[in-house]
Amino acid sequence: MTQHVRYITFLKDVALLSITCFGGPQAHISHFQNLLVNRRNYLTDEDLLELNALGQVLPGPTSTQTLTAVGYKLGGPNLAYLTLLIWMLPSVIVMTVAAIVLSNFESKNIPLDFTRFIMPMAVGFVAYAAYSISLKTVNTQLGVIVMIASGVVSYFIQTPFIFPIILLIAGVVTSFNYKAHPKQEKKKITVSWANFLLWGGVLIFAALLGWVTKSIPSVTLPVRLFENFYRHGSLVFGGGQVLTPMLYTEFVQYAPNKLFAEYLSAEEFLSGYALAQSVPGPVFSFSAYIGALSMREYGVTGEIIGAIMSAVGIFLPGTFLIFFMIRVWEGLKKYRPIRASLEGIHAANAGLVAAAAIVLFQPLDNTITNYAFTVGTFCLVAFTKLPSWAIIGFGLFLGFLLN
């Protein structure tokens, strides 16, 4: 009975975190420490940081995986899935509503000029993400080379299939530098493959289902959304900021070559990304916004279905993988090539995000105003303690004022 009460209390704490955690995974961890470690004593600081480190080396949303792993340690898979649901729900709802409102405005020809400053501000957030990632993870000459090469390649080869190739090659390149890492006593690795097979099985099933239903657009699009986001959730290292270039390539630039002519415009994408920065909870909730707008031709019901399919698709793979890796990581991390490969993966991530900032700015007009808001947003985020929601709120207010 005591344990059951503890589970309820834990889920209430997760709900509190879901509406108070601003600032992305780097800021989320401090909130987790304050509430889960210092106040509730669910686990130790060392346990939390270990789980966070594991989330950082796996594809998927880092803070979501960390919190889900805490739920897994406390109550197994059932509590972990409830933790995931409660953590993601508020931000997913907000982003879904935002997409529906935006779509409704467009259908009634209501001008969206009040978002004029939000788009260059979104580019400023992406630029800061590249800067932040590079500061924390790129600290060798080889890392700098990998970062620059990854950025250049992803800029000139703008297809969603290039990202996993870049990450794989970057990891292999730095894995040969394993001698720079100290030896550690190896442990026997006992592998339970159930969650790994579940992750792979869902990926294959979604791809096959999309192929089978391709002649039925109303069925194919939700399936394709799930498959696209599930694939991205299986490949993204470094959190929501790294997800941005992949989604932009998939749903804006590359969309005309797909079965469905268009998903989002560059303006819609940037407005949604900026909003996602100001919403508490996981940045991956941006997926719900994209999914809803992708299904706008099917009305509000279609938009809600698109949001659900996209959100479930983006969050599930990271959850399956954290369940799998939490059991084998203790042994796996002792191998030096594994630790060395992380340098390349993180450096490549920084390059991808830097290239994304340039690509995202290109659809905007080359005006002094756009440059000023991009640079200004970068400086505010980098050199002040203003929360992202306040920065975005100011941009929206200024847009309304001058509209």
C-alpha positions as CSV (number, residue, x, y, z in Angstrom):
1,M,0.0,0.0,0.0
2,T,2.8,2.4,0.9
3,Q,4.5,1.7,-2.5
4,H,1.2,2.3,-4.3
5,V,0.8,5.7,-2.6
6,R,4.4,6.5,-3.5
7,Y,3.6,5.8,-7.2
8,I,0.7,8.2,-7.1
9,T,2.9,10.8,-5.4
10,F,5.5,10.3,-8.1
11,L,3.1,10.7,-10.9
12,K,1.8,13.9,-9.3
13,D,5.4,15.2,-9.2
14,V,5.8,14.3,-12.9
15,A,2.6,16.3,-13.7
16,L,4.1,19.2,-11.8
17,L,7.4,19.0,-13.7
18,S,5.4,18.8,-17.0
19,I,4.0,22.3,-16.5
20,T,7.0,24.0,-14.8
21,C,10.1,22.7,-16.7
22,F,11.1,25.3,-19.3
23,G,14.4,25.5,-21.2
24,G,15.0,22.2,-22.8
25,P,16.9,19.1,-21.5
26,Q,19.9,21.1,-20.1
27,A,17.5,23.0,-17.8
28,H,15.2,20.1,-17.1
29,I,17.9,18.1,-15.3
30,S,18.1,20.8,-12.6
31,H,14.3,20.7,-12.1
32,F,14.6,16.9,-11.8
33,Q,17.3,17.2,-9.2
34,N,15.4,19.7,-7.1
35,L,12.2,17.8,-6.9
36,L,13.0,14.1,-7.4
37,V,16.3,14.0,-5.5
38,N,16.4,16.8,-3.0
39,R,12.7,17.1,-2.0
40,R,11.4,13.5,-2.6
41,N,14.5,11.4,-2.3
42,Y,13.3,9.0,-5.0
43,L,16.9,8.4,-6.0
44,T,20.4,9.8,-5.5
45,D,22.1,12.5,-7.4
46,E,24.5,9.9,-8.8
47,D,21.6,7.7,-10.0
48,L,19.9,10.6,-11.7
49,L,23.1,11.8,-13.5
50,E,23.8,8.3,-14.6
51,L,20.4,7.9,-16.1
52,N,20.7,11.4,-17.8
53,A,24.1,10.3,-19.3
54,L,22.5,7.2,-20.6
55,G,19.7,9.3,-22.2
56,Q,22.4,11.5,-23.8
57,V,24.1,8.6,-25.6
58,L,20.8,7.1,-26.9
59,P,18.7,8.5,-29.7
60,G,15.6,10.2,-28.5
61,P,14.5,13.0,-26.2
62,T,17.1,13.1,-23.4
63,S,15.0,14.6,-20.6
64,T,12.1,12.4,-21.5
65,Q,14.2,9.3,-21.4
66,T,15.8,10.4,-18.1
67,L,12.4,10.9,-16.4
68,T,11.0,7.7,-17.9
69,A,14.0,5.7,-16.7
70,V,13.4,7.1,-13.2
71,G,9.8,5.7,-13.4
72,Y,11.2,2.4,-14.7
73,K,13.6,2.1,-11.7
74,L,10.8,2.9,-9.2
75,G,8.0,0.8,-10.7
76,G,9.0,-1.0,-13.8
77,P,7.5,-0.6,-17.3
78,N,4.0,0.2,-16.3
79,L,5.0,3.2,-14.1
80,A,7.5,4.2,-16.8
81,Y,4.8,4.4,-19.5
82,L,2.5,6.4,-17.2
83,T,5.4,8.7,-16.5
84,L,5.9,9.2,-20.3
85,L,2.2,9.9,-20.9
86,I,1.9,12.5,-18.0
87,W,5.2,14.2,-18.9
88,M,4.4,14.7,-22.6
89,L,0.6,15.4,-22.5
90,P,0.5,19.1,-21.5
91,S,3.0,20.3,-24.1
92,V,1.5,18.0,-26.8
93,I,-2.0,19.4,-26.1
94,V,-0.7,23.0,-26.3
95,M,1.1,22.4,-29.6
96,T,-1.9,20.6,-31.1
97,V,-4.2,23.5,-30.1
98,A,-1.7,26.0,-31.6
99,A,-1.7,24.1,-34.9
100,I,-5.5,24.0,-35.0
101,V,-5.8,27.7,-34.3
102,L,-3.2,28.6,-36.9
103,S,-4.9,26.4,-39.5
104,N,-8.3,28.0,-38.6
105,F,-6.8,31.5,-39.1
106,E,-5.4,30.5,-42.5
107,S,-8.7,28.9,-43.6
108,K,-10.4,32.2,-42.8
109,N,-7.7,34.3,-44.5
110,I,-6.8,36.0,-41.2
111,P,-3.4,37.5,-41.7
112,L,-0.6,36.0,-39.5
113,D,1.5,39.1,-39.5
114,F,1.7,39.0,-35.7
115,T,4.1,36.1,-36.1
116,R,6.5,38.2,-38.3
117,F,9.2,38.4,-35.5
118,I,8.7,34.8,-34.3
119,M,10.3,33.3,-37.4
120,P,13.7,35.0,-37.2
121,M,13.6,34.5,-33.4
122,A,13.2,30.7,-34.0
123,V,16.4,30.8,-36.1
124,G,18.1,32.6,-33.2
125,F,17.1,29.7,-30.9
126,V,18.5,27.1,-33.4
127,A,21.8,29.1,-33.7
128,Y,22.1,29.1,-29.9
129,A,21.5,25.4,-29.8
130,A,24.4,24.8,-32.2
131,Y,26.6,27.1,-30.1
132,S,25.6,25.4,-26.8
133,I,26.1,21.9,-28.1
134,S,29.5,22.7,-29.6
135,L,30.7,24.3,-26.4
136,K,29.8,21.3,-24.3
137,T,30.8,18.5,-26.7
138,V,33.4,19.7,-29.2
139,N,36.7,20.1,-27.4
140,T,39.3,18.4,-29.7
141,Q,40.7,19.2,-33.2
142,L,39.1,16.0,-34.5
143,G,35.7,17.0,-33.1
144,V,35.9,20.4,-34.8
145,I,36.7,18.8,-38.1
146,V,33.8,16.4,-37.8
147,M,31.5,19.2,-36.8
148,I,32.4,21.4,-39.8
149,A,32.3,18.4,-42.2
150,S,28.9,17.3,-41.0
151,G,27.5,20.8,-41.3
152,V,28.8,21.3,-44.8
153,V,27.6,17.9,-46.0
154,S,24.1,18.3,-44.5
155,Y,23.8,21.8,-46.0
156,F,24.6,20.7,-49.6
157,I,22.9,17.3,-49.4
158,Q,19.4,18.2,-48.1
159,T,17.7,14.9,-47.8
160,P,16.4,13.1,-44.7
161,F,18.5,10.0,-45.5
162,I,21.8,11.9,-45.1
163,F,21.5,12.4,-41.3
164,P,21.9,8.7,-40.1
165,I,24.8,8.3,-42.6
166,I,26.5,11.4,-41.1
167,L,26.0,10.2,-37.5
168,L,27.3,6.7,-38.3
169,I,30.4,7.9,-40.1
170,A,31.2,10.5,-37.4
171,G,30.9,7.8,-34.7
172,V,33.1,5.4,-36.6
173,V,35.8,8.1,-37.3
174,T,36.2,9.1,-33.6
175,S,35.9,5.5,-32.4
176,F,39.5,4.9,-33.7
177,N,40.6,7.5,-31.1
178,Y,39.8,5.1,-28.3
179,K,43.3,5.1,-26.8
180,A,42.6,8.6,-25.6
181,H,40.1,7.1,-23.1
182,P,41.3,5.3,-20.0
183,K,40.8,1.5,-19.7
184,Q,38.1,0.3,-17.4
185,E,37.5,-3.1,-16.0
186,K,35.0,-4.8,-18.3
187,K,31.9,-6.5,-17.0
188,K,30.0,-9.4,-18.6
189,I,27.1,-8.0,-20.7
190,T,23.8,-9.8,-20.2
191,V,21.4,-8.7,-22.9
192,S,17.7,-8.9,-22.8
193,W,16.6,-8.3,-26.4
194,A,12.8,-8.0,-25.9
195,N,12.6,-4.2,-26.0
196,F,15.2,-3.9,-28.8
197,L,13.1,-6.3,-30.9
198,L,10.0,-4.4,-30.0
199,W,11.7,-1.1,-31.2
200,G,12.8,-2.7,-34.5
201,G,9.5,-4.6,-35.0
202,V,7.4,-1.4,-34.7
203,L,9.7,0.4,-37.1
204,I,9.4,-2.4,-39.8
205,F,5.7,-2.8,-39.2
206,A,5.0,0.9,-39.7
207,A,7.0,1.0,-42.9
208,L,5.2,-2.1,-44.3
209,L,1.8,-0.7,-43.2
210,G,2.5,2.5,-45.0
211,W,3.4,0.6,-48.2
212,V,0.2,-1.6,-48.0
213,T,-2.1,1.4,-47.4
214,K,-0.5,3.8,-49.8
215,S,-3.5,3.8,-52.1
216,I,-5.8,5.1,-49.3
217,P,-4.6,8.7,-48.6
218,S,-6.8,9.2,-45.5
219,V,-5.1,6.1,-43.9
220,T,-1.7,6.4,-45.5
221,L,-1.0,9.9,-44.1
222,P,-1.4,9.1,-40.4
223,V,0.6,5.9,-40.9
224,R,3.3,7.9,-42.8
225,L,3.4,10.5,-40.0
226,F,3.9,7.8,-37.4
227,E,6.6,6.0,-39.4
228,N,8.4,9.3,-40.2
229,F,8.4,10.4,-36.6
230,Y,9.2,7.0,-35.2
231,R,12.2,6.9,-37.6
232,H,13.4,10.3,-36.5
233,G,12.9,9.4,-32.8
234,S,15.2,6.4,-33.5
235,L,18.0,8.5,-35.1
236,V,18.1,11.8,-33.2
237,F,20.9,12.2,-30.7
238,G,21.0,15.3,-28.6
239,G,17.3,16.3,-28.0
240,G,14.8,18.5,-29.7
241,Q,17.3,21.0,-31.1
242,V,19.0,18.3,-33.2
243,L,15.6,17.1,-34.3
244,T,14.9,20.5,-36.0
245,P,17.0,20.1,-39.2
246,M,15.7,16.6,-39.8
247,L,12.1,17.7,-39.5
248,Y,12.6,20.7,-41.7
249,T,14.2,18.6,-44.4
250,E,11.5,16.0,-44.2
251,F,8.4,18.1,-43.9
252,V,9.3,21.4,-45.7
253,Q,12.1,21.0,-48.1
254,Y,11.7,17.3,-49.1
255,A,7.9,17.2,-48.9
256,P,7.3,18.0,-52.6
257,N,9.0,14.8,-53.6
258,K,6.7,12.7,-51.4
259,L,3.3,11.1,-52.0
260,F,1.6,14.2,-50.5
261,A,2.5,17.5,-52.1
262,E,3.1,19.7,-49.1
263,Y,3.1,19.4,-45.3
264,L,4.2,22.8,-43.9
265,S,5.5,26.1,-45.2
266,A,8.8,27.4,-43.9
267,E,6.9,30.2,-42.0
268,E,4.5,27.7,-40.3
269,F,7.5,25.5,-39.3
270,L,9.5,28.4,-37.8
271,S,6.4,29.8,-35.9
272,G,5.8,26.4,-34.4
273,Y,9.4,25.8,-33.5
274,A,9.5,29.2,-31.7
275,L,6.3,28.3,-29.8
276,A,7.8,25.0,-28.8
277,Q,10.7,26.8,-27.1
278,S,8.2,28.7,-24.9
279,V,6.2,25.7,-23.8
280,P,7.2,23.7,-20.7
281,G,8.0,20.0,-21.1
282,P,9.7,18.2,-23.9
283,V,10.7,20.1,-27.1
284,F,9.7,16.9,-29.0
285,S,6.1,18.0,-28.5
286,F,6.8,20.1,-31.7
287,S,6.0,16.9,-33.5
288,A,2.3,17.2,-32.5
289,Y,2.2,20.7,-34.2
290,I,3.7,19.3,-37.4
291,G,1.4,16.3,-37.4
292,A,-1.7,18.4,-36.9
293,L,-0.9,20.8,-39.7
294,S,-0.1,17.8,-42.0
295,M,-3.6,16.6,-41.6
296,R,-5.4,19.9,-41.8
297,E,-7.3,19.0,-45.0
298,Y,-9.3,16.4,-42.9
299,G,-10.6,18.9,-40.5
300,V,-10.1,19.2,-36.7
301,T,-10.6,15.4,-36.2
302,G,-7.8,14.8,-38.8
303,E,-5.6,17.3,-37.1
304,I,-6.0,15.7,-33.7
305,I,-5.3,12.2,-35.2
306,G,-2.2,13.6,-36.9
307,A,-0.9,15.1,-33.7
308,I,-1.5,11.9,-31.8
309,M,0.2,9.7,-34.4
310,S,3.2,12.1,-34.6
311,A,3.6,12.5,-30.9
312,V,3.4,8.7,-30.2
313,G,5.8,8.1,-33.1
314,I,8.5,10.5,-31.8
315,F,8.4,9.5,-28.1
316,L,8.0,5.7,-28.4
317,P,11.4,4.6,-29.8
318,G,13.4,6.5,-27.2
319,T,11.3,4.8,-24.5
320,F,11.9,1.3,-26.0
321,L,15.6,1.9,-26.3
322,I,16.1,3.3,-22.8
323,F,14.3,0.2,-21.4
324,F,16.7,-2.0,-23.5
325,M,19.9,0.0,-22.7
326,I,19.4,0.5,-19.0
327,R,20.0,-3.2,-18.6
328,V,23.2,-3.4,-20.7
329,W,24.8,0.0,-20.3
330,E,26.9,-0.9,-17.2
331,G,28.9,-3.4,-19.2
332,L,28.8,-1.6,-22.6
333,K,30.2,1.7,-21.4
334,K,33.5,0.0,-20.3
335,Y,34.5,-0.4,-23.9
336,R,36.7,2.5,-25.1
337,P,35.6,2.5,-28.7
338,I,32.0,3.0,-27.6
339,R,32.9,5.9,-25.5
340,A,35.1,7.4,-28.2
341,S,32.4,7.2,-30.8
342,L,30.2,9.5,-28.8
343,E,32.6,12.4,-29.5
344,G,31.9,12.1,-33.2
345,I,28.1,11.7,-32.8
346,H,27.9,14.8,-30.6
347,A,30.2,16.8,-32.9
348,A,28.1,15.8,-35.9
349,N,25.0,16.9,-34.1
350,A,26.5,20.4,-33.5
351,G,27.3,20.6,-37.2
352,L,23.8,19.5,-38.3
353,V,22.2,22.2,-36.0
354,A,24.5,24.9,-37.2
355,A,23.7,24.1,-40.9
356,A,20.0,24.1,-39.9
357,A,20.2,27.6,-38.6
358,I,21.5,28.8,-42.1
359,V,18.9,26.7,-44.0
360,L,16.0,27.9,-41.8
361,F,17.0,31.6,-42.3
362,Q,17.1,31.3,-46.1
363,P,13.2,31.4,-46.7
364,L,13.1,34.7,-44.7
365,D,13.5,38.1,-46.3
366,N,17.0,39.5,-46.1
367,T,16.0,42.5,-44.1
368,I,17.8,44.3,-41.2
369,T,14.8,43.5,-39.0
370,N,15.1,39.8,-39.5
371,Y,18.8,39.8,-38.9
372,A,18.3,42.0,-35.8
373,F,15.8,39.6,-34.3
374,T,17.8,36.5,-35.1
375,V,21.0,38.0,-33.5
376,G,19.1,39.6,-30.7
377,T,17.4,36.4,-29.7
378,F,20.7,34.5,-29.8
379,C,22.3,37.1,-27.5
380,L,19.3,37.2,-25.1
381,V,19.4,33.4,-24.7
382,A,23.2,33.2,-24.5
383,F,24.0,36.1,-22.3
384,T,20.9,36.7,-20.1
385,K,18.8,34.6,-17.8
386,L,15.5,35.5,-19.5
387,P,13.4,32.4,-19.9
388,S,12.6,31.4,-23.5
389,W,8.8,31.8,-22.9
390,A,9.3,35.4,-22.0
391,I,11.4,36.1,-25.1
392,I,8.9,34.5,-27.4
393,G,6.0,36.3,-25.5
394,F,7.7,39.6,-26.2
395,G,8.0,38.8,-29.9
396,L,4.4,37.9,-30.1
397,F,3.3,41.0,-28.2
398,L,5.4,43.2,-30.5
399,G,3.9,41.5,-33.5
400,F,0.4,42.2,-32.3
401,L,1.3,45.8,-31.4
402,L,2.7,46.6,-34.8
403,N,0.1,44.5,-36.8
